[in-house]
Amino acid sequence: MDSVITTNVASWLNGPYDETTKQAIRQLQTDHPDELADAFYRNLEFGTGGLRGIMGVGTNRINQYTVGMATQGFSNYLNKTYTGQPISVAIAHDSRNNSRFFAETTAAVFAANGIKVYLFESLRPTPELSFAIRHLNCQAGVVCTASHNPKEYNGYKAYWNDGGQLVPPHDVNVIREVEAIQSIADVKFTGGEQNIHLIGKEMDAAYIQMVKSLSVYPEVISAQHDLKIVYTPIHGTGIMLVPEVLKQYGFTNVQVVEEQATPDGNFPTVHYPNPEESETMQIGLQKARELNADILLGTDPDADRVGIGVKDNHGNWILMNGNQTAVLAFSYMMEARKAKGIATPEDMVITTIVTTEMINRVAERNAVDCYNVLTGFKWIAEKIKELEGKKQYVIGGEESFGLMIGSLIRDKDAVSAVALLCEMAAYEKSKGRTLFEKLIDLYIEYGFYYESLISITKKGMNGQKEIAEMMENYRKQPPQELAGSPVVQLLDYQLQQSTHLLTGEKKPIALPKSNVLQFITADGSKISARPSGTEPKIKFYFSVNAPLPNKEAYETVLEQLKSKIDHIIRDMQLA
């Protein structure tokens, strides 16, 4: 066995760890040596977003000790940054197994370091944590969640005083402090219990009021209050707020999917609690069909992602992808604000480099500034902060089923997104059409943009190395042609450089460094390669487009675009 593994195992067996933990290690030594190796071959990395991993004993697992060490490092950075000043943090958690325990562990360590803690009394959506940080004027925050990952996972997301996740310089500085914690002997687990304060209903009320303020057409909701809505929280935190928000908006015909209504970290009805997955939304789809609903919505365990189901032109239920949802939401906010007379010359929207280019076209046509940032809502939050006082933020979003509406929150928010999507459905119904028909009209106006995503996981100790090699190969030898169209541009966000492959001309990319590559073809296709920052996984994003002459041509053009993406995938030898 590797010496690092042996050393780490010995330190846990001989160190000040609880007996239950030591017994679990001995069990792995006897019965599952491979699992033991994976649990101890490295320290679980505290990345720019925090921690995420499989729960269990070991240095490479999420447990009370790795959570405690992360929090001690975060506490040290806060105390150095705000020397001599009062410091407060807000803490929330989702419905996952052990999330409450990890949240309480986090609270105890912060408190023992002299930091005032606002701990939610029970599970709450991640976006409410972002809101609470701003509402309570906290210096930081943490939510214990692994978002949409399988039930074996948990995580720890770190936030700064603007309610957004950590960005430079704070992200690397916190990482440095966390890595400096070499032993649990460095962690203060107890001693500050008086610094912990529970919060709950009063924060819910403030948050719901904020979400209500985002409505553009309350009078349309009043007229369409009986819109048939089916909602599933997929055993997560959405149940805490979404039904009440819809009620406060004025919707009176909301049906919750009972089979998935109870928060449960085992996610008993799904394999993967992610509304991006069609399998996960099947129970909701069945309910929507039975009730002849107008719209189906689902949120992930921490209620920051939203999935949406609607009827297509043939009356069949389909699930929209994140790009389609974003296009509808962005266009609605821009068009509705203009129609209502509340749009301003300072209005701006923000999207990300791997999200559909169609959003840029819609914004351009509506004379609204559109900013493209790196993947992740922390970068959307950072752009808002950068332009505060100069621009009026309206909406932001990305392809991963995330939307962020209004500037009083700084992370993706499926609770307000559900409310907005229902308002949009009500508005379109008042015009005698569906959201799907609205999407087709947008395709006819702006061009049919179609996107797809594949994710490749490289498991085990060599996974990260294999992914790094893939990226390096693409960097050195970018594809020359994809689906019959020459690759004309390579954007390397790690080098912060764009290269025109036909002329050799190079231009700087004015975004922070990120390990992302993009290939642009002569016919306007965009392919992005991006390794995950939290898992041994690499994602490939494909975006193609073509004119849509009329709604009758929708299926034909859709099949052409799908075929084109399949061709690109073959050309890149990804299938």
C-alpha positions in Angstrom: 0.0 0.0 0.0 1.2 3.5 -0.8 3.2 5.2 2.0 0.8 8.2 2.0 -2.2 6.0 2.5 -0.4 4.0 5.3 0.6 7.2 7.1 -2.8 8.7 6.8 -4.5 5.6 8.1 -2.1 5.3 11.0 -2.6 8.9 12.0 -6.4 8.4 12.2 -6.1 5.1 14.1 -3.7 6.5 16.6 -5.0 10.1 16.7 -7.8 11.8 18.7 -10.6 10.5 16.5 -13.8 8.9 17.9 -14.0 5.2 18.3 -16.8 4.8 15.8 -14.5 6.3 13.1 -11.6 4.0 14.1 -13.8 0.9 14.0 -15.0 1.9 10.5 -11.4 2.1 9.4 -10.6 -1.3 10.8 -13.6 -2.7 9.0 -12.3 -1.3 5.7 -8.9 -2.7 6.3 -10.4 -6.2 6.7 -13.2 -6.1 4.1 -12.6 -3.4 1.6 -8.9 -2.5 1.2 -9.6 -0.7 -2.2 -12.1 1.6 -0.5 -9.7 2.2 2.3 -7.0 3.3 -0.3 -9.4 5.6 -2.0 -10.5 7.1 1.3 -7.0 7.9 2.4 -4.8 8.4 -0.7 -5.1 12.2 -0.5 -6.7 15.0 1.4 -10.2 16.0 0.1 -9.4 19.1 -1.9 -11.0 22.4 -0.7 -11.5 23.9 -4.1 -12.7 27.4 -5.1 -16.2 26.3 -4.3 -15.5 24.5 -1.1 -15.7 20.7 -0.5 -17.7 18.0 -2.3 -17.2 14.3 -2.0 -18.4 10.9 -0.8 -19.4 10.7 2.9 -17.3 8.3 5.1 -14.2 8.0 7.1 -10.9 9.2 5.7 -8.9 12.2 4.5 -10.6 12.0 1.1 -14.1 11.9 2.4 -16.8 14.3 3.8 -17.0 13.7 7.5 -17.0 15.8 10.7 -13.2 16.1 10.7 -12.7 17.2 7.1 -15.6 19.6 7.6 -14.1 20.8 10.9 -10.7 21.4 9.3 -12.2 23.3 6.4 -14.2 25.5 8.8 -11.1 26.2 11.0 -9.2 27.4 7.9 -12.2 29.6 6.8 -12.4 30.9 10.4 -8.7 31.8 10.4 -9.0 33.7 7.2 -12.1 35.6 8.4 -10.3 36.6 11.7 -7.3 37.8 9.8 -9.4 39.7 7.3 -11.6 41.4 9.8 -9.1 41.9 12.6 -10.7 43.5 15.7 -14.1 43.7 14.0 -17.3 41.7 14.8 -17.7 38.8 12.4 -20.9 36.9 11.6 -21.7 34.0 9.3 -24.9 32.3 8.2 -25.2 28.6 7.8 -27.8 26.4 6.0 -28.1 22.8 4.9 -30.2 20.7 2.6 -32.0 17.3 3.0 -29.0 15.1 2.5 -28.0 12.5 5.1 -25.7 14.1 7.7 -26.3 17.6 6.4 -27.7 18.8 9.7 -24.8 17.2 11.6 -22.3 18.9 9.2 -24.0 22.2 9.5 -24.0 22.0 13.3 -20.3 21.0 13.2 -19.6 24.0 11.0 -21.5 26.3 13.4 -19.7 24.9 16.4 -16.2 25.6 14.9 -17.0 29.1 13.7 -18.5 29.8 17.1 -15.5 28.4 19.0 -13.4 30.9 17.0 -15.3 33.8 18.3 -17.6 34.3 15.2 -21.3 34.9 15.6 -23.3 32.3 13.8 -26.8 32.5 12.3 -27.8 28.8 11.9 -31.1 28.0 10.2 -33.3 26.0 12.5 -33.8 23.3 9.9 -33.2 22.6 6.2 -33.5 25.5 3.8 -32.8 26.1 0.1 -29.3 27.3 -0.8 -30.6 30.6 -2.3 -32.1 31.6 1.0 -28.7 31.2 2.5 -27.3 33.7 -0.1 -30.2 36.1 0.7 -29.6 35.7 4.5 -25.9 36.7 4.2 -26.9 40.0 2.6 -30.0 40.5 4.8 -28.1 40.0 8.0 -24.9 41.8 6.8 -22.8 38.7 7.4 -19.1 38.5 6.4 -19.5 35.0 5.1 -21.7 31.9 4.9 -21.7 28.1 4.4 -24.3 25.7 3.1 -23.9 22.0 3.6 -25.1 20.4 0.3 -23.8 18.3 -2.6 -26.5 19.9 -4.8 -27.7 17.4 -7.4 -25.1 14.6 -6.7 -26.1 11.0 -5.8 -27.1 10.2 -2.2 -23.5 9.1 -1.2 -22.2 12.6 -1.6 -22.3 15.7 0.6 -20.5 19.0 0.4 -19.6 22.4 1.8 -20.1 25.6 -0.2 -18.4 28.7 1.0 -19.8 32.3 0.5 -18.4 35.8 1.0 -20.1 38.9 2.3 -21.9 39.8 -1.0 -23.9 36.5 -0.8 -21.9 35.0 -3.7 -19.5 32.1 -3.6 -15.8 32.8 -3.1 -13.9 34.5 -5.9 -10.4 35.8 -6.1 -8.6 36.7 -4.0 -10.7 35.2 -1.2 -11.0 31.7 -2.8 -7.2 31.1 -3.0 -6.6 32.7 0.4 -9.2 30.5 2.1 -7.7 27.5 0.3 -4.3 28.4 1.7 -5.6 28.7 5.2 -7.5 25.4 5.0 -4.4 23.6 3.6 -2.4 25.0 6.6 -4.6 23.0 9.0 -2.5 19.8 9.3 -4.3 18.1 12.2 -7.7 18.0 13.9 -5.7 19.2 16.9 -5.7 22.6 15.2 -9.5 22.6 15.1 -11.6 24.3 17.8 -14.7 22.1 17.9 -16.2 23.4 21.1 -16.3 26.4 23.4 -18.4 29.1 21.7 -21.9 27.7 21.9 -23.2 31.1 23.1 -22.3 32.5 19.7 -24.8 30.3 17.8 -28.3 31.9 17.1 -31.1 30.0 15.3 -33.0 31.7 12.5 -36.0 30.5 10.5 -39.5 31.9 9.9 -38.5 35.6 10.0 -35.9 35.0 7.3 -38.4 33.0 5.3 -40.8 35.9 5.4 -38.2 38.4 4.2 -37.0 36.1 1.5 -40.6 35.4 0.2 -41.2 39.2 0.1 -38.1 39.6 -2.0 -39.3 36.9 -4.4 -42.7 38.5 -4.7 -41.1 41.8 -5.7 -39.7 40.1 -8.8 -43.1 39.7 -10.4 -43.6 41.8 -13.5 -47.2 41.0 -14.3 -49.1 40.3 -11.1 -52.4 41.3 -12.8 -51.9 38.5 -15.3 -51.4 36.0 -12.5 -54.6 37.3 -10.9 -56.5 36.6 -14.2 -54.8 33.2 -14.7 -54.6 32.2 -11.0 -56.0 28.7 -11.7 -53.0 27.8 -14.0 -52.5 24.1 -13.5 -49.1 23.7 -11.9 -47.4 20.5 -10.9 -44.4 20.8 -8.6 -41.9 18.3 -7.3 -39.1 19.1 -4.7 -37.5 15.7 -5.4 -37.2 15.0 -1.7 -35.3 18.3 -1.2 -35.6 21.7 0.4 -37.9 23.2 -2.2 -40.9 22.0 -0.2 -40.0 24.5 2.5 -40.7 27.5 0.4 -41.9 26.8 -3.2 -45.6 26.0 -2.4 -45.8 29.1 -0.2 -44.1 31.4 -2.8 -46.6 30.2 -5.5 -49.5 30.8 -3.1 -48.2 34.3 -2.3 -47.8 35.0 -6.0 -51.5 34.2 -6.3 -51.6 30.8 -7.9 -54.4 28.7 -6.5 -54.1 25.4 -8.4 -50.7 23.9 -7.4 -50.3 20.2 -7.1 -47.2 18.9 -5.2 -46.0 15.4 -6.3 -46.6 13.6 -3.0 -44.3 10.7 -3.7 -41.4 13.2 -3.7 -42.6 15.7 -1.2 -40.9 14.5 1.9 -37.3 15.6 2.4 -35.2 12.4 2.4 -31.4 12.1 1.9 -31.8 8.6 0.4 -33.9 10.1 -2.5 -35.9 6.8 -2.6 -37.8 7.5 -5.9 -34.8 8.5 -8.0 -31.3 7.3 -8.7 -29.9 10.8 -9.3 -31.8 13.8 -7.7 -31.2 16.1 -10.6 -34.0 17.8 -12.5 -31.6 17.8 -15.6 -32.2 14.0 -15.7 -35.4 12.9 -17.5 -35.7 9.8 -15.3 -35.8 12.0 -12.2 -38.7 14.0 -13.6 -40.8 11.0 -14.7 -43.1 10.8 -11.7 -43.8 14.5 -12.1 -44.4 14.1 -15.8 -46.9 11.3 -15.1 -48.8 13.6 -12.6 -48.8 16.4 -15.1 -50.3 14.1 -17.8 -53.0 12.8 -15.4 -54.0 16.3 -14.4 -53.7 17.8 -17.9 -51.5 20.5 -16.3 -50.1 23.6 -17.9 -46.6 23.3 -16.5 -44.4 21.0 -14.5 -41.5 22.1 -12.3 -38.9 20.3 -10.3 -36.1 21.5 -8.0 -33.0 19.7 -6.9 -32.2 18.9 -3.2 -30.9 22.3 -2.3 -33.4 24.1 -4.6 -31.0 26.0 -6.7 -31.7 24.2 -10.0 -35.0 24.0 -11.7 -36.3 21.6 -14.4 -39.4 22.4 -16.4 -41.9 20.3 -18.4 -44.4 21.7 -21.0 -46.5 20.4 -23.8 -45.1 20.5 -27.3 -47.0 21.4 -30.5 -48.6 17.9 -30.6 -49.7 18.0 -26.9 -46.9 15.7 -25.8 -45.1 16.4 -22.6 -41.4 17.3 -23.0 -38.7 18.4 -20.7 -36.8 21.6 -21.7 -33.1 21.8 -21.3 -31.4 24.6 -19.3 -30.5 26.6 -22.4 -34.2 26.7 -23.5 -35.4 27.6 -20.1 -32.8 30.4 -19.9 -33.7 31.8 -23.3 -37.4 31.9 -22.3 -36.7 33.6 -19.0 -34.2 36.1 -20.3 -36.5 37.1 -23.2 -39.5 37.4 -20.9 -37.7 39.7 -18.5 -36.4 41.9 -21.2 -39.6 42.1 -23.2 -41.9 42.4 -20.2 -39.9 45.2 -18.6 -40.0 47.1 -21.9 -43.7 46.5 -22.3 -44.3 47.7 -18.8 -42.2 50.8 -19.2 -39.8 49.8 -16.4 -36.8 49.0 -18.6 -33.9 51.4 -18.3 -30.9 52.2 -20.5 -28.7 50.7 -17.7 -30.4 47.3 -17.8 -28.0 44.4 -18.1 -28.2 40.6 -18.2 -25.4 38.1 -17.6 -24.8 34.7 -19.0 -21.8 32.3 -19.1 -19.4 31.3 -21.8 -20.9 27.7 -22.1 -24.5 28.9 -22.3 -26.4 29.4 -25.6 -25.3 32.2 -27.8 -29.0 32.9 -28.5 -29.2 34.9 -25.2 -26.7 37.3 -26.7 -28.8 37.7 -29.8 -32.0 38.3 -27.8 -30.2 40.9 -25.6 -28.8 42.7 -28.7 -32.2 43.0 -30.3 -33.7 44.4 -27.1 -30.8 46.9 -26.7 -29.8 45.4 -23.4 -26.1 44.9 -22.4 -25.3 41.2 -22.1 -22.1 40.2 -20.3 -20.5 36.7 -20.7 -18.6 35.4 -17.7 -16.9 32.1 -16.7 -19.1 29.2 -15.7 -20.6 29.5 -12.2 -22.9 31.9 -10.5 -20.1 33.3 -8.4 -18.9 35.0 -11.6 -22.3 36.4 -12.3 -22.3 37.8 -8.7 -18.9 39.2 -9.2 -19.9 41.0 -12.4 -22.9 42.5 -10.5 -20.6 43.8 -7.8 -18.2 45.2 -10.3 -20.9 47.2 -12.1 -23.0 48.1 -9.1 -24.1 51.7 -9.3 -23.4 51.8 -13.1 -25.8 49.1 -14.4 -29.2 47.7 -13.5 -29.0 43.9 -13.1 -32.1 42.1 -14.4 -31.4 38.4 -14.8 -28.5 36.0 -15.0 -28.3 32.3 -15.8 -26.5 29.4 -17.3 -27.2 26.1 -19.1 -27.0 24.0 -15.9 -30.7 24.7 -15.1 -29.9 27.8 -13.1 -31.4 31.3 -13.0 -30.8 34.3 -10.8 -33.4 37.1 -10.9 -32.8 40.5 -9.3 -29.8 41.7 -7.3 -30.9 40.9 -3.8 -29.5 37.4 -4.1 -26.2 36.3 -5.5 -26.5 32.6 -6.3 -28.8 30.6 -8.6 -32.3 30.4 -7.2 -34.8 27.7 -8.2 -37.5 29.1 -5.8 -37.8 32.5 -7.6 -37.2 30.7 -10.9 -40.3 28.5 -10.3 -42.4 31.6 -9.6 -41.1 33.4 -12.7 -41.6 30.4 -14.9 -45.2 30.0 -13.7 -45.8 33.7 -14.3 -44.4 33.3 -17.8 -46.7 30.3 -18.5 -49.6 32.4 -17.2 -48.7 35.3 -19.4 -48.4 33.1 -22.5 -51.7 31.4 -21.6 -53.3 34.8 -21.5 -52.1 35.3 -25.1 -53.6 32.0 -26.1 -50.3 30.0 -26.4 -47.9 27.8 -24.5 -44.3 28.4 -23.4 -43.3 25.9 -26.0 -45.0 27.9 -28.8 -43.3 31.0 -27.4 -39.9 29.2 -27.7 -40.6 28.3 -31.4 -41.5 31.9 -32.1 -38.1 33.0 -30.6 -36.3 30.4 -32.8 -38.0 31.8 -35.9 -37.0 35.3 -34.9 -33.4 34.7 -33.8 -32.4 31.4 -35.3 -32.8 27.9 -33.9 -30.0 27.4 -31.4 -29.7 23.8 -30.2 -27.4 22.6 -27.4 -26.3 19.3 -25.9 -23.9 18.2 -23.2 -22.0 15.0 -22.5 -20.1 14.3 -19.3 -17.2 11.8 -19.1 -16.1 10.6 -15.7 -12.7 9.1 -15.0 -12.9 7.3 -11.7 -10.2 6.3 -9.3 -6.8 7.7 -8.4 -5.8 8.3 -12.0 -9.0 10.1 -13.0 -7.8 13.6 -12.7 -4.5 12.8 -14.5 -6.4 11.3 -17.5 -8.6 14.4 -17.7 -5.6 16.7 -17.6 -4.0 14.8 -20.4 -7.2 15.1 -22.5 -7.2 18.9 -22.1 -3.5 19.1 -22.9 -3.9 17.1 -26.1 -6.8 19.4 -27.2 -4.7 22.4 -26.4 -1.7 21.3 -28.5 -3.7 19.7 -31.3 -7.2 21.3 -31.7 -9.5 19.6 -34.2 -9.2 21.0 -37.7 -12.7 20.3 -38.8 -16.0 19.4 -37.1 -19.1 18.2 -38.9 -17.6 19.3 -42.2 -16.9 22.9 -41.0 -13.4 24.2 -40.4 -12.5 25.1 -36.8 -11.5 28.8 -37.2 -11.0 29.9 -33.6 -9.5 28.4 -30.4 -10.3 30.1 -27.1 -8.0 29.1 -24.3 -9.3 30.5 -21.0 -6.3 29.1 -19.1 -3.9 31.0 -21.3 -6.5 33.9 -21.5 -5.9 33.9 -25.3 -8.0 33.6 -28.4 -6.3 32.3 -31.5 -7.6 32.5 -35.1 -6.5 29.2 -36.4 -6.5 30.3 -40.1 -4.5 33.6 -39.7 -2.7 32.9 -36.5 -3.9 36.2 -35.0 -4.0 36.1 -31.2 -6.2 38.3 -28.9 -6.4 38.5 -25.1 -9.4 37.1 -23.3 -10.5 39.6 -20.6 -11.7 37.0 -18.1 -10.0 35.3 -15.1 -8.0 32.1 -15.8 -10.0 29.0 -16.1 -9.2 25.6 -17.5 -11.7 25.8 -20.4 -11.2 25.3 -24.2 -13.6 26.4 -26.9 -13.6 25.6 -30.5 -15.6 27.8 -32.9 -16.3 26.6 -36.4 -16.8 28.6 -39.6 -20.6 27.9 -39.5 -21.0 29.2 -36.0 -20.9 26.0 -34.0 -19.3 26.3 -30.5 -17.8 23.3 -28.6 -16.5 23.8 -25.1 -14.4 21.4 -23.0 -14.4 22.0 -19.3 -13.1 19.8 -16.5 -15.1 19.8 -13.2 -13.6 21.6 -10.3 -15.1 19.2 -7.8 -15.2 15.7 -9.4 -13.0 13.6 -11.8 -15.2 14.6 -14.7 -14.9 16.5 -17.9 -17.9 18.1 -19.7 -18.3 18.9 -23.4 -20.8 21.5 -24.4 -22.1 21.6 -28.0 -24.0 24.5 -29.5 -25.2 24.5 -33.2 -27.7 26.7 -35.0 -29.6 27.0 -38.2 -32.5 29.2 -39.5 -36.0 28.2 -38.6 -38.3 29.4 -41.5 -41.6 28.5 -39.8 -43.0 26.4 -37.0 -43.9 23.5 -39.4 -40.1 23.0 -40.0 -39.3 22.6 -36.3 -39.0 18.8 -36.2 -37.0 18.7 -39.4 -34.5 21.3 -38.4 -34.2 19.8 -34.9 -33.2 16.4 -36.3 -30.6 18.2 -38.6 -29.1 19.9 -35.6 -29.1 16.8 -33.5 -27.4 14.9 -36.3 -24.8 17.7 -36.6 -23.9 17.3 -32.9 -23.6 13.6 -33.3 -21.2 14.2 -36.1 -19.1 16.6 -34.0 -19.0 14.0 -31.2 -17.7 11.4 -33.6 -15.1 13.8 -35.0 -13.8 14.5 -31.5 -13.7 10.7 -30.8 -15.9 11.1 -27.7 -18.2 8.2 -28.6 
